[in-house]
């Protein structure tokens, strides 16, 4: 699956089969369901899971919590637009650059 296919799948009611938990979280986030997205990565101890967790807390207006998760993921509290960060996370997880 590539980024365009991932974005096209947002027209469906459920995420495609076979997506990792971090990708499912980003899928639900794009569907405006922050709570469901957060539940998928809340206790996920992978680099990709922690990076998505950080993004969700940043989006949720909790910068100190986001900073904690960025640090756990080995990342700086980088501040591109939320859309740019979402796209970078999706691309990294789909390509295997980020560990799911």
N, C-alpha and C positions, 0 to 999 in steps of 0.2 A: 504494500500500500504506500502511496506517496501522499504528500501534503494535500494536493488537490482532491484526491479520492477521499481523504480523511475529512476535508471540509465539505465535500458533497454528501458524505454520510450524515451530516448534521440535519439533513432533511428528514431522516428517519426518526422513529420514536425511541429506539434503543441503539446503543453503540454496536458497531460490527463485532462479530465473534473474533476472538483471538487477540484483542488489544490488551496490552499490559495495563496494570492498575493505574500507572501515571497517565497513560494515554486516555484511558477511560475517564480519569478525573478531568483532564483537559477537554474532553468531549462534553462532559456534563457541565463544566464551567461555561463552555460556549453556548450551551442551552440555557444558561442563566440559573443553574441549580448549584450554587456554591456549596450548600450543605452536603449534597450527595457527592460532589467532587472532593470536598475535604475529607469525608468519611473514607474514601478510597485510599488516601495517602496519609491519613492521620498518624498511623503507627508503622508506616512503611520505612524500613531502614535501608533503602537503596539510594544511590546517588540521584537517580532520576526522580524517585519518589520524594526525596527531601527537597530537590529543586522545585518540583511542582508545588509541594507544600509551602515553600517560601513564597512562590508567586501568588498562591491563593491568599496567604496572609497579607501580602503587599496589596493585593487587589481589595481585600476586605478592610483596608485601612488600619492595619495593625503592624506598623513598621518595625517595632522592637521584636515582635514575634517573627516577622519575616526575616529580620537580620539574623536571628538565632538559627533559623533553618537554612539560610544561605550559607552561613558559616559551617553548619553540619554537612552541607552538600559540597563544601570546599570551594564556594564561590563568594565573590564580593557582592555587596548589596548594590548591584548594577541597576541603573535606572533608565532603561529604554522605555518607550511607551509600553503600556500593558499589552497592546496588540503585537508589538514587535517581540516582546518577551514570550508571549503565547506561541507565536509562529516559530521562534527559535527553539522552544522546548519541544514542540510537535516535530519539527524537522530533526532535531537531535535524537529524540526517542525513536522515530521511524527509521532513521539511518543506523541506529545502534551506537551513535556517538555517546549518548547518555545511557547509563545503565538503568533499565526499568526496574 
